Amino acid sequence: MPHLDFSQPPFDVLSLAERQSIRKNTQIRYLAKNESLPAEELQCLYVVIKGQIEQSLNGEFVASYVGSNHADGLNNNDWFDSRRLPESLTKDNQLEPESTPIQPYQFRANEETLLLQVAGTAIDKISAQNHLVRQMLSDKLPERLKALHQRRHNKTLDPASYTNQQEVQQIMLQPVIDVHLLPVHIVDADDSLYEAARIMTKAGLKHVLVRPLSKLGDLQLDDLDGSQTAQHETRLLLGILTDTDICRAVSDKQDPATTPCQRYANFNLRTIKASDEIGDALLTMTRYRIHRLPVIDKSGDVVGVLGQSDMLAHIGHHSQLISIQIEQAQDLSSLDTAVELIGRYIRSQHHNGVKIGNISRMVQTLNAQVFTKLWQLIAPDEVMANTCLIVMGSEGRGEQIMRTDQDNALIIRDGYTHPDLAQFTDTFNSHLATLGYPLCDGNIMMTNPMWRQSLKQFTAQIGLWFRNSDPMHGIYLSAILDGEYVCGDESLLTQVRQHLELAHQQADPMFVRQFARAALQFGDVNQWWQKFVPLLGGKSASSDIDLKKAGIFPLVHGIRTLALENNVLDVPSTKARLKALVQVDAMTQERADTLLEALEFFMAQRLSVALSTDDKHARQVDPTTLTALERDLLKECLAVVKSFKNQLRQHYQLEIS
């Protein structure tokens, strides 16, 4: 008799007593080809040992669950809870009367199928005591996604243990003294630059500390003992001299052999206590844009110098340190180094279990700093002050993870011109491509004159997009709706958003209805999911699912459409739009949470594909490579997309295509 595999979810978190209880309440269930589970047996959890079960709702295909004979080497079998009701298709829809009864799913065997049938009462009893089981079998999609997130990044599933993310956060609370410190070398202020350079070279450092010329009463510093000297030095505010300062002196044609260190040293030196937290040191470095901090112990002694690179090595790829590197970049090469750190940061954060939404928003911030620094390196201050650089698409929404196509525009102040503006924008986009941000295939970039115009021209163009039924105009409008400020005069973008609201009010009332059609242009869930359904003679040639077409785009554009209808035009991100739609009672909080969780699941799957393959677009996922739990959630998220598209069809009275 086949037994439950307690090494696979949802059974791998059971205690010994719980396993024994499950065994007592498990039996074999055989279904002949085309036989369905009767209504009285829809009170159990089932594991497909062999064969294939098709799930449907009112005769319409929903999902497929397969046994090991269809799973191509996977060590786990699909499972399903027959008690789960299709709430995502009705309750959250808000378009059907509350009195409408919720119809249960139907389950039919597509071939001779062998199941393990676990009594629902036994599952309920265990779920009441084991929150991990309760989470995995929850009716709520966000709870099941939380279980998947926990499994991916905390393999032991011990609720008492720290996650990797918590461990990273704990590093920030460690004392500064835990970091490798650079040795202390101090020169007198009247020592020559040559002497300072000699000490730097011998010690392998790029700096020395400088003791100022001063007295304590009638005593010279040399007359004090070591402890008194160290304490007095901190009170006198030590200075620092770097290799850059020496280079500056040489460029000033100063003689290093006779020029005193005092002339080029910086005596406005920041220090930090050895007992202070690493997070405090990071904050000080970021705030004052410095690379080195002398570390002072309880006695006032300088025990070492904390260097930025050592901090980076200790913490890992922390976002604020990357921000410092971007800010201090002086050319394309140094900016490229910072951009590579963003990629490492993404990998590190994903590995440490940070939620995909948090990663994407931080990546948006770091990318915006890259774009700002690059534009500053190219365009003069005059251009910066009279233009507004924006990004659009997923970058504008803060939902971009890996580097994909550029989507940017330049809004120019009315009346302002510069003869080299086109050259600046060409250089900007080509340099971004060099940094690994590919050029946009649709040419939605500021090298295109259409996306490099004055405020007046932009607003006139937006009015045209609202009046015309050209499909491309809908794409352009989607881009500008997702526009987010990067640098320059932000008031120019604010005025564009204000005009968007005005143009929408003046547009044909049927415009939003036509705008919504794009969310329905790709195949429904059953068409996409059936590519995965095994055939009797084997699987189809291509089981890949396009995550963008089947999941991400319908959600993003559908929510964008609802936001447009409700005049939510001041925020470009999907998360912020959902929050605003809840506030204006256009959507329930539960529905908004479900849509956001589904979107972030698709984004996380794309990131996993990108990190494990060479596919820069990372759109295709093969369900056969997923675990049973991941497949279950993929099916559920695709079902959420389907219900949302049905909601849009009904709300905007669109024919089913």
C-alpha positions as CSV (number, residue, x, y, z in Angstrom):
1,M,0.0,0.0,0.0
2,P,1.4,3.4,-0.9
3,H,2.2,5.7,2.1
4,L,2.2,9.4,2.6
5,D,5.7,10.9,1.9
6,F,6.5,12.8,5.0
7,S,9.5,14.5,3.4
8,Q,7.2,16.5,1.1
9,P,4.7,19.4,1.9
10,P,2.3,19.7,3.5
11,F,3.3,16.7,5.6
12,D,7.0,17.5,6.2
13,V,6.2,19.8,9.2
14,L,4.3,17.2,11.1
15,S,5.4,15.9,14.5
16,L,5.6,12.1,15.1
17,A,2.2,12.1,16.9
18,E,0.6,14.1,14.0
19,R,2.1,11.7,11.4
20,Q,0.6,8.7,13.3
21,S,-2.8,10.5,13.4
22,I,-2.7,11.1,9.7
23,R,-1.8,7.5,8.9
24,K,-4.9,6.3,10.8
25,N,-7.1,8.6,8.7
26,T,-5.6,7.8,5.3
27,Q,-6.9,5.3,2.8
28,I,-6.5,4.4,-0.9
29,R,-9.0,5.8,-3.4
30,Y,-9.2,4.5,-6.9
31,L,-10.9,6.4,-9.8
32,A,-11.5,4.9,-13.2
33,K,-11.1,6.9,-16.3
34,N,-13.7,9.7,-16.5
35,E,-14.9,8.9,-13.0
36,S,-15.5,11.9,-10.7
37,L,-15.3,12.3,-7.0
38,P,-18.8,12.3,-5.6
39,A,-20.1,15.3,-3.5
40,E,-19.9,13.4,-0.3
41,E,-16.1,12.8,-0.8
42,L,-15.3,16.5,-1.3
43,Q,-14.4,16.7,2.4
44,C,-10.9,15.3,2.1
45,L,-7.3,16.2,1.2
46,Y,-6.0,14.1,-1.8
47,V,-2.5,13.2,-2.9
48,V,-2.2,12.0,-6.5
49,I,-0.1,8.8,-6.5
50,K,-0.6,7.9,-10.1
51,G,-2.7,9.2,-12.9
52,Q,-4.3,12.6,-13.5
53,I,-7.1,14.6,-12.0
54,E,-8.8,17.5,-13.8
55,Q,-10.3,20.2,-11.7
56,S,-13.2,22.2,-13.2
57,L,-15.9,24.7,-12.2
58,N,-19.3,24.4,-13.8
59,G,-17.7,22.5,-16.7
60,E,-14.9,24.9,-17.2
61,F,-11.3,23.7,-16.8
62,V,-9.4,25.1,-13.8
63,A,-6.3,23.0,-13.2
64,S,-4.7,19.6,-13.4
65,Y,-3.1,17.5,-10.7
66,V,-0.7,14.7,-11.7
67,G,1.0,11.7,-10.1
68,S,4.6,10.6,-10.3
69,N,4.1,8.9,-13.7
70,H,3.7,12.4,-15.2
71,A,6.1,14.3,-13.1
72,D,9.4,13.6,-14.9
73,G,11.7,12.9,-12.0
74,L,10.1,15.1,-9.4
75,N,10.1,13.6,-5.9
76,N,6.8,15.0,-4.9
77,N,3.2,14.4,-6.1
78,D,0.5,17.0,-6.6
79,W,-2.1,17.3,-3.9
80,F,-5.3,19.2,-3.5
81,D,-7.9,20.0,-0.8
82,S,-11.3,19.2,-2.3
83,R,-12.9,21.3,0.4
84,R,-11.4,24.5,-0.9
85,L,-14.1,26.7,-2.4
86,P,-13.6,29.1,-5.4
87,E,-13.9,32.2,-3.3
88,S,-11.5,34.1,-5.6
89,L,-14.0,33.7,-8.4
90,T,-17.0,35.0,-6.6
91,K,-16.7,36.6,-3.1
92,D,-13.9,39.0,-4.1
93,N,-15.4,39.8,-7.5
94,Q,-18.0,42.2,-6.0
95,L,-20.0,41.9,-9.1
96,E,-22.3,39.0,-8.2
97,P,-25.1,39.3,-5.5
98,E,-24.0,38.2,-2.1
99,S,-26.8,35.6,-2.1
100,T,-25.4,33.8,-5.1
101,P,-24.4,30.3,-3.8
102,I,-20.8,29.3,-4.2
103,Q,-20.5,26.2,-6.3
104,P,-17.8,23.6,-5.4
105,Y,-15.1,22.5,-7.8
106,Q,-15.5,19.2,-9.6
107,F,-12.7,16.6,-9.8
108,R,-12.6,14.0,-12.6
109,A,-10.0,11.4,-13.5
110,N,-8.6,11.8,-17.0
111,E,-7.2,8.3,-16.8
112,E,-7.1,5.5,-14.2
113,T,-5.9,7.3,-11.1
114,L,-4.8,6.2,-7.6
115,L,-5.2,8.7,-4.8
116,L,-4.4,8.9,-1.1
117,Q,-7.5,10.2,0.7
118,V,-6.9,12.0,4.0
119,A,-10.0,12.7,6.1
120,G,-10.7,16.4,6.4
121,T,-11.5,16.1,10.1
122,A,-7.9,14.8,10.8
123,I,-6.5,17.7,8.8
124,D,-8.6,20.2,10.7
125,K,-7.5,18.8,14.0
126,I,-3.8,19.1,13.1
127,S,-4.2,22.5,11.5
128,A,-5.7,23.8,14.7
129,Q,-2.4,23.0,16.5
130,N,0.1,23.3,13.7
131,H,0.2,26.8,12.2
132,L,2.6,25.7,9.4
133,V,0.0,23.2,8.1
134,R,-2.8,25.7,8.6
135,Q,-0.8,28.2,6.5
136,M,-0.1,25.8,3.7
137,L,-3.7,24.7,3.4
138,S,-5.3,28.1,4.0
139,D,-8.2,29.2,1.8
140,K,-6.4,32.6,1.6
141,L,-3.8,32.9,-1.1
142,P,-1.6,35.4,0.8
143,E,-1.3,32.8,3.6
144,R,-0.2,30.1,1.3
145,L,2.3,32.4,-0.5
146,K,3.7,33.2,3.0
147,A,4.2,29.5,3.6
148,L,6.0,29.2,0.3
149,H,8.2,32.2,1.1
150,Q,9.1,30.7,4.4
151,R,9.9,27.3,3.0
152,R,12.2,28.8,0.3
153,H,14.3,30.8,2.8
154,N,14.1,28.8,6.1
155,K,14.4,25.2,5.2
156,T,14.1,23.9,8.8
157,L,10.7,25.6,9.2
158,D,11.5,26.2,12.8
159,P,9.4,29.1,13.9
160,A,11.8,29.8,16.8
161,S,14.9,30.2,14.6
162,Y,16.0,33.3,12.9
163,T,15.6,33.7,9.1
164,N,18.5,34.7,7.0
165,Q,16.9,38.1,6.6
166,Q,16.9,38.5,10.4
167,E,20.5,37.5,10.6
168,V,21.4,40.2,8.1
169,Q,19.5,42.7,10.2
170,Q,21.3,41.5,13.3
171,I,24.6,42.4,11.6
172,M,23.6,46.1,11.5
173,L,23.2,45.9,15.4
174,Q,26.7,44.6,15.9
175,P,29.3,46.9,17.4
176,V,31.8,48.7,15.1
177,I,34.7,47.0,16.8
178,D,33.5,43.7,15.2
179,V,34.6,44.9,11.8
180,H,38.2,44.6,10.6
181,L,39.8,48.0,11.3
182,L,42.7,49.6,9.5
183,P,45.8,50.3,11.6
184,V,46.4,53.7,13.1
185,H,49.3,55.8,11.7
186,I,49.6,59.4,12.9
187,V,51.9,62.2,11.6
188,D,52.4,65.7,12.9
189,A,50.8,68.6,11.1
190,D,54.1,70.1,10.3
191,D,55.5,66.8,8.9
192,S,56.0,67.0,5.1
193,L,53.7,65.5,2.6
194,Y,56.6,63.3,1.5
195,E,56.9,61.8,5.0
196,A,53.1,61.1,5.0
197,A,53.3,59.5,1.6
198,R,56.2,57.3,2.8
199,I,54.2,56.1,5.7
200,M,51.2,55.4,3.6
201,T,53.2,53.4,1.1
202,K,55.0,51.4,3.8
203,A,51.7,50.6,5.6
204,G,49.7,49.9,2.4
205,L,47.2,52.6,3.3
206,K,45.6,55.5,1.4
207,H,45.5,57.8,4.5
208,V,47.2,58.8,7.7
209,L,45.8,60.7,10.7
210,V,47.2,64.1,11.4
211,R,48.0,65.5,14.9
212,P,47.3,69.2,14.9
213,L,49.8,71.8,16.2
214,S,48.6,72.7,19.7
215,K,49.5,72.8,23.3
216,L,47.9,71.6,26.5
217,G,48.8,74.4,29.0
218,D,52.6,74.7,28.8
219,L,53.0,71.0,27.8
220,Q,53.7,69.8,24.2
221,L,51.9,66.6,23.2
222,D,55.2,64.8,23.1
223,D,55.5,65.5,26.9
224,L,52.3,63.5,27.6
225,D,52.2,59.7,28.1
226,G,50.5,57.6,25.5
227,S,47.1,57.4,27.1
228,Q,47.0,61.2,27.8
229,T,48.1,61.9,24.2
230,A,45.4,59.7,22.7
231,Q,42.7,61.3,24.8
232,H,43.9,64.8,24.1
233,E,44.1,64.0,20.4
234,T,40.4,63.2,20.2
235,R,39.6,66.4,22.1
236,L,41.8,68.4,19.6
237,L,39.9,66.8,16.7
238,L,42.4,64.8,14.7
239,G,42.8,65.5,11.0
240,I,43.1,63.1,8.1
241,L,45.3,63.3,5.0
242,T,44.6,61.0,2.0
243,D,46.4,60.1,-1.2
244,T,43.9,62.3,-3.0
245,D,45.0,65.3,-0.9
246,I,48.7,64.6,-1.9
247,C,47.7,64.4,-5.6
248,R,45.9,67.7,-5.1
249,A,49.1,69.2,-3.7
250,V,51.2,67.9,-6.6
251,S,48.7,69.4,-9.1
252,D,49.0,72.7,-7.3
253,K,52.8,72.4,-8.0
254,Q,53.7,72.2,-4.3
255,D,57.0,70.5,-3.3
256,P,56.0,67.4,-1.2
257,A,59.4,67.5,0.6
258,T,58.7,71.0,2.1
259,T,55.0,71.3,2.1
260,P,53.5,70.5,5.6
261,C,50.6,68.1,6.0
262,Q,48.6,70.7,7.8
263,R,48.1,72.7,4.6
264,Y,46.1,69.8,2.8
265,A,44.8,67.8,5.7
266,N,41.1,67.9,6.7
267,F,40.6,68.6,10.4
268,N,36.8,68.4,10.3
269,L,37.1,64.7,11.0
270,R,34.1,62.5,12.0
271,T,34.8,59.7,14.5
272,I,32.7,56.9,16.0
273,K,32.8,55.0,19.3
274,A,33.9,51.3,19.2
275,S,30.6,50.4,21.0
276,D,28.4,52.2,18.4
277,E,26.5,49.9,16.1
278,I,27.5,49.2,12.5
279,G,24.3,50.8,11.4
280,D,25.3,54.1,13.1
281,A,28.6,54.0,11.2
282,L,26.8,53.3,8.0
283,L,24.5,56.3,8.6
284,T,27.4,58.6,9.4
285,M,29.2,57.6,6.2
286,T,26.1,58.0,4.1
287,R,25.1,61.3,5.6
288,Y,28.5,63.0,5.4
289,R,29.7,61.1,2.3
290,I,33.0,60.0,3.8
291,H,35.0,56.8,3.4
292,R,36.8,56.4,6.7
293,L,35.9,56.8,10.4
294,P,38.5,56.7,13.2
295,V,37.1,54.4,16.0
296,I,37.5,55.6,19.6
297,D,37.4,53.2,22.6
298,K,36.1,54.0,26.1
299,S,39.5,55.5,27.1
300,G,39.5,57.9,24.2
301,D,42.2,55.9,22.3
302,V,42.0,55.7,18.5
303,V,41.9,51.9,18.1
304,G,41.6,51.8,14.4
305,V,40.0,53.3,11.3
306,L,36.8,51.9,9.8
307,G,37.1,51.8,6.0
308,Q,34.1,51.8,3.7
309,S,35.4,48.8,1.8
310,D,35.8,46.8,5.0
311,M,32.3,47.7,6.0
312,L,31.0,46.6,2.6
313,A,32.8,43.2,3.0
314,H,31.4,42.8,6.5
315,I,27.8,43.7,5.9
316,G,27.5,42.2,2.4
317,H,25.9,44.1,-0.5
318,H,23.9,46.6,1.5
319,S,21.8,49.1,-0.4
320,Q,23.1,52.2,1.3
321,L,26.7,51.3,0.6
322,I,25.8,50.8,-3.1
323,S,24.2,54.3,-2.9
324,I,27.4,55.7,-1.7
325,Q,29.3,54.1,-4.5
326,I,26.9,55.6,-7.0
327,E,27.1,59.0,-5.5
328,Q,30.9,59.0,-5.6
329,A,31.2,57.7,-9.2
330,Q,33.1,60.1,-11.4
331,D,33.0,58.3,-14.7
332,L,31.2,55.5,-16.6
333,S,33.6,52.8,-15.4
334,S,33.1,53.5,-11.7
335,L,29.3,53.8,-12.2
336,D,29.5,50.3,-13.9
337,T,31.0,48.9,-10.8
338,A,28.1,50.2,-8.7
339,V,25.6,48.8,-11.2
340,E,27.2,45.4,-10.9
341,L,26.8,45.7,-7.1
342,I,23.0,46.2,-7.6
343,G,22.9,42.8,-9.4
344,R,24.7,41.2,-6.5
345,Y,22.4,43.0,-4.0
346,I,19.4,41.5,-5.8
347,R,20.8,38.0,-5.5
348,S,21.8,38.5,-1.9
349,Q,18.4,39.9,-0.9
350,H,16.5,37.1,-2.8
351,H,18.7,34.5,-1.2
352,N,18.1,36.0,2.3
353,G,14.4,35.8,1.9
354,V,13.5,39.5,1.5
355,K,10.0,39.9,-0.1
356,I,10.1,40.6,-3.8
357,G,8.1,43.8,-3.4
358,N,10.7,45.2,-1.0
359,I,13.6,44.2,-3.3
360,S,11.9,45.8,-6.3
361,R,11.3,49.1,-4.6
362,M,14.9,49.3,-3.4
363,V,16.2,48.4,-6.8
364,Q,14.0,51.2,-8.2
365,T,15.6,53.6,-5.8
366,L,19.2,52.5,-6.7
367,N,18.5,52.5,-10.4
368,A,17.1,56.1,-10.1
369,Q,20.4,57.1,-8.4
370,V,22.3,55.5,-11.3
371,F,20.2,57.4,-13.8
372,T,20.6,60.6,-11.9
373,K,24.4,60.3,-11.6
374,L,24.7,59.4,-15.3
375,W,22.6,62.4,-16.3
376,Q,24.7,64.6,-14.1
377,L,27.9,63.4,-15.7
378,I,26.5,64.2,-19.2
379,A,24.2,67.2,-18.9
380,P,25.2,70.6,-17.5
381,D,23.5,72.1,-14.4
382,E,21.5,74.4,-16.7
383,V,19.9,71.5,-18.5
384,M,19.2,69.7,-15.2
385,A,17.4,72.7,-13.8
386,N,15.1,73.1,-16.9
387,T,14.2,69.5,-17.5
388,C,12.7,66.6,-15.7
389,L,14.0,63.0,-16.4
390,I,11.4,60.3,-15.8
391,V,11.3,56.5,-16.1
392,M,8.2,54.6,-17.2
393,G,7.0,51.0,-17.5
394,S,7.9,48.5,-14.8
395,E,10.8,50.8,-13.7
396,G,8.4,53.6,-13.1
397,R,6.0,51.4,-11.2
398,G,8.9,50.1,-9.0
399,E,8.3,46.5,-10.2
400,Q,11.5,46.0,-12.1
401,I,14.0,43.5,-10.7
402,M,16.6,42.6,-13.3
403,R,17.8,45.1,-15.9
404,T,15.5,45.0,-18.9
405,D,14.5,47.5,-21.6
406,Q,14.9,51.2,-21.0
407,D,11.7,53.3,-20.8
408,N,12.5,57.0,-20.2
409,A,11.5,60.5,-21.2
410,L,12.6,64.1,-20.8
411,I,10.1,66.8,-20.1
412,I,11.5,70.3,-21.0
413,R,10.4,73.6,-19.5
414,D,8.4,75.7,-22.0
415,G,10.7,78.1,-23.8
416,Y,13.9,76.4,-22.8
417,T,16.3,75.1,-25.5
418,H,19.9,73.9,-25.6
419,P,21.7,73.2,-28.9
420,D,23.3,69.9,-27.5
421,L,20.2,68.5,-25.9
422,A,19.7,65.7,-28.5
423,Q,23.3,64.8,-28.1
424,F,23.0,64.6,-24.3
425,T,20.0,62.3,-24.6
426,D,21.7,60.1,-27.2
427,T,24.7,59.7,-24.9
428,F,22.5,59.0,-21.9
429,N,20.7,56.1,-23.6
430,S,23.8,54.6,-25.2
431,H,25.7,54.8,-21.9
432,L,22.7,53.1,-20.1
433,A,22.9,50.3,-22.7
434,T,26.6,50.0,-22.0
435,L,25.8,49.6,-18.3
436,G,23.5,46.7,-19.1
437,Y,20.1,48.4,-19.5
438,P,19.0,47.4,-23.0
439,L,17.6,49.9,-25.5
440,C,13.8,49.8,-25.7
441,D,12.5,47.8,-28.7
442,G,9.5,50.1,-28.9
443,N,11.7,53.2,-28.9
444,I,10.1,54.7,-25.8
445,M,13.2,56.6,-24.9
446,M,14.2,60.2,-24.8
447,T,16.4,59.7,-27.9
448,N,13.1,59.6,-29.7
449,P,11.9,63.2,-30.2
450,M,8.4,62.1,-29.1
451,W,9.7,61.4,-25.7
452,R,11.8,64.5,-25.5
453,Q,9.5,67.5,-25.7
454,S,8.4,70.7,-23.9
455,L,5.7,70.5,-21.3
456,K,3.2,72.2,-23.7
457,Q,4.0,69.6,-26.4
458,F,3.7,66.7,-24.0
459,T,0.3,67.9,-22.8
460,A,-1.0,68.4,-26.3
461,Q,0.2,64.9,-27.2
462,I,-1.5,63.4,-24.2
463,G,-4.8,65.0,-25.3
464,L,-4.4,63.4,-28.7
465,W,-3.8,60.0,-27.1
466,F,-7.1,60.3,-25.3
467,R,-9.0,61.3,-28.4
468,N,-7.6,58.7,-30.8
469,S,-8.4,54.9,-30.9
470,D,-5.0,54.0,-32.3
471,P,-3.8,51.0,-30.2
472,M,-0.3,52.5,-30.0
473,H,-1.7,55.5,-28.3
474,G,-3.0,53.2,-25.5
475,I,0.5,51.9,-25.1
476,Y,2.0,55.4,-25.0
477,L,-0.7,56.5,-22.5
478,S,0.1,53.4,-20.3
479,A,3.8,54.5,-20.3
480,I,3.2,58.0,-19.2
481,L,0.7,56.9,-16.5
482,D,3.5,54.8,-15.1
483,G,6.0,57.8,-15.2
484,E,8.1,58.3,-12.1
485,Y,10.4,61.2,-11.3
486,V,14.2,60.6,-11.4
487,C,15.9,64.0,-11.4
488,G,15.6,67.6,-12.5
489,D,12.5,69.8,-11.9
490,E,9.9,67.5,-10.5
491,S,7.2,70.2,-10.9
492,L,7.2,69.4,-14.7
493,L,6.0,65.9,-14.0
494,T,3.4,67.1,-11.5
495,Q,2.0,69.3,-14.3
496,V,1.9,66.4,-16.7
497,R,-0.1,64.4,-14.1
498,Q,-2.5,67.2,-13.6
499,H,-3.1,67.4,-17.3
500,L,-3.6,63.7,-17.4
501,E,-6.6,64.1,-15.1
502,L,-7.9,67.0,-17.1
503,A,-7.6,65.2,-20.4
504,H,-9.3,62.1,-19.0
505,Q,-12.2,64.2,-17.8
506,Q,-12.6,65.7,-21.3
507,A,-12.2,62.3,-23.0
508,D,-15.0,60.2,-24.4
509,P,-16.6,58.2,-21.5
510,M,-16.1,55.0,-23.6
511,F,-12.3,55.6,-23.6
512,V,-11.6,53.6,-20.4
513,R,-13.7,50.7,-21.8
514,Q,-11.5,50.5,-24.8
515,F,-8.3,51.0,-22.7
516,A,-9.3,48.0,-20.6
517,R,-9.3,45.7,-23.6
518,A,-5.5,45.3,-23.6
519,A,-5.7,43.4,-20.3
520,L,-7.8,40.7,-22.1
521,Q,-5.8,40.3,-25.3
522,F,-3.8,37.3,-24.1
523,G,-5.1,33.8,-23.6
524,D,-7.1,32.8,-20.5
525,V,-5.8,30.7,-17.7
526,N,-7.1,27.4,-19.1
527,Q,-5.4,28.0,-22.4
528,W,-2.1,28.7,-20.7
529,W,-2.4,26.0,-18.1
530,Q,-3.5,23.3,-20.5
531,K,0.0,23.6,-22.1
532,F,1.2,21.9,-19.0
533,V,-1.5,19.2,-18.9
534,P,0.1,15.8,-19.7
535,L,-1.3,14.0,-22.7
536,L,-1.9,10.3,-22.7
537,G,1.2,9.8,-24.8
538,G,3.4,12.2,-22.9
539,K,3.6,16.0,-22.3
540,S,3.1,18.6,-24.9
541,A,6.2,19.9,-26.8
542,S,6.2,23.1,-24.8
543,S,4.9,23.3,-21.3
544,D,6.3,26.8,-20.6
545,I,4.0,29.5,-19.3
546,D,4.7,33.1,-20.2
547,L,4.5,34.7,-16.8
548,K,4.2,38.2,-18.2
549,K,1.4,37.5,-20.6
550,A,-0.5,35.1,-18.5
551,G,-0.1,36.8,-15.2
552,I,1.8,40.1,-14.8
553,F,0.4,42.2,-17.7
554,P,-3.3,41.5,-17.1
555,L,-3.0,42.4,-13.4
556,V,-0.9,45.5,-14.0
557,H,-3.0,46.9,-16.9
558,G,-6.3,46.0,-15.3
559,I,-5.4,47.8,-12.1
560,R,-4.0,50.7,-14.2
561,T,-7.4,50.9,-15.9
562,L,-9.4,50.9,-12.7
563,A,-7.0,53.6,-11.4
564,L,-7.6,55.7,-14.5
565,E,-11.4,55.3,-14.2
566,N,-11.2,56.5,-10.6
567,N,-8.8,59.4,-11.3
568,V,-6.0,57.8,-9.3
569,L,-3.3,59.4,-11.4
570,D,-0.7,60.7,-8.8
571,V,0.9,57.3,-8.1
572,P,2.4,55.0,-10.7
573,S,3.0,51.8,-8.7
574,T,0.5,48.9,-8.7
575,K,0.7,48.6,-4.9
576,A,-0.1,52.3,-4.5
577,R,-2.9,52.1,-7.0
578,L,-4.5,49.2,-5.2
579,K,-4.3,51.1,-1.9
580,A,-6.0,54.1,-3.5
581,L,-8.7,52.0,-5.1
582,V,-9.5,50.6,-1.7
583,Q,-9.7,54.1,-0.2
584,V,-12.3,55.1,-2.8
585,D,-14.3,51.9,-2.3
586,A,-13.6,50.6,-5.8
587,M,-12.2,47.4,-4.4
588,T,-12.2,45.5,-1.1
589,Q,-9.0,45.3,1.0
590,E,-9.1,41.5,0.7
591,R,-9.3,41.7,-3.1
592,A,-6.5,44.2,-3.3
593,D,-4.2,42.0,-1.1
594,T,-4.9,39.0,-3.2
595,L,-4.2,40.7,-6.5
596,L,-0.9,42.2,-5.1
597,E,0.2,38.8,-3.7
598,A,-0.5,37.2,-7.0
599,L,1.5,39.9,-8.9
600,E,4.5,39.5,-6.5
601,F,4.4,35.7,-6.9
602,F,4.7,36.1,-10.7
603,M,7.5,38.6,-10.2
604,A,9.3,36.3,-7.8
605,Q,9.1,33.4,-10.3
606,R,10.6,35.7,-13.0
607,L,13.4,36.6,-10.7
608,S,14.1,32.9,-9.9
609,V,14.2,32.2,-13.7
610,A,16.5,35.1,-14.3
611,L,18.9,34.1,-11.5
612,S,19.0,30.4,-12.6
613,T,19.2,30.9,-16.4
614,D,20.8,33.1,-19.0
615,D,17.3,34.4,-20.1
616,K,17.5,38.1,-19.7
617,H,13.8,38.5,-20.2
618,A,12.9,35.7,-17.7
619,R,9.3,35.4,-18.8
620,Q,8.9,31.6,-19.4
621,V,8.6,29.1,-16.5
622,D,8.3,25.4,-16.9
623,P,5.8,24.1,-14.3
624,T,7.4,20.7,-14.4
625,T,10.5,22.2,-12.7
626,L,8.5,23.5,-9.8
627,T,7.6,21.8,-6.5
628,A,4.1,20.6,-5.9
629,L,3.5,23.5,-3.6
630,E,4.8,26.0,-6.2
631,R,2.6,24.4,-8.9
632,D,-0.4,24.6,-6.6
633,L,0.3,28.3,-6.0
634,L,0.9,29.0,-9.7
635,K,-2.5,27.5,-10.5
636,E,-4.1,29.5,-7.8
637,C,-2.5,32.8,-9.0
638,L,-3.5,32.1,-12.5
639,A,-7.0,31.5,-11.3
640,V,-6.9,34.9,-9.6
641,V,-5.9,36.5,-12.9
642,K,-8.8,34.7,-14.6
643,S,-11.3,36.0,-12.1
644,F,-9.9,39.5,-12.4
645,K,-10.2,39.4,-16.1
646,N,-13.8,38.2,-15.8
647,Q,-14.4,41.1,-13.4
648,L,-13.0,43.6,-16.0
649,R,-15.2,42.0,-18.7
650,Q,-18.3,42.4,-16.6
651,H,-17.4,45.9,-15.3
652,Y,-16.6,47.3,-18.7
653,Q,-19.2,45.2,-20.5
654,L,-16.6,43.7,-22.9
655,E,-17.4,40.7,-24.9
656,I,-15.5,37.5,-24.0
657,S,-12.7,37.1,-26.5
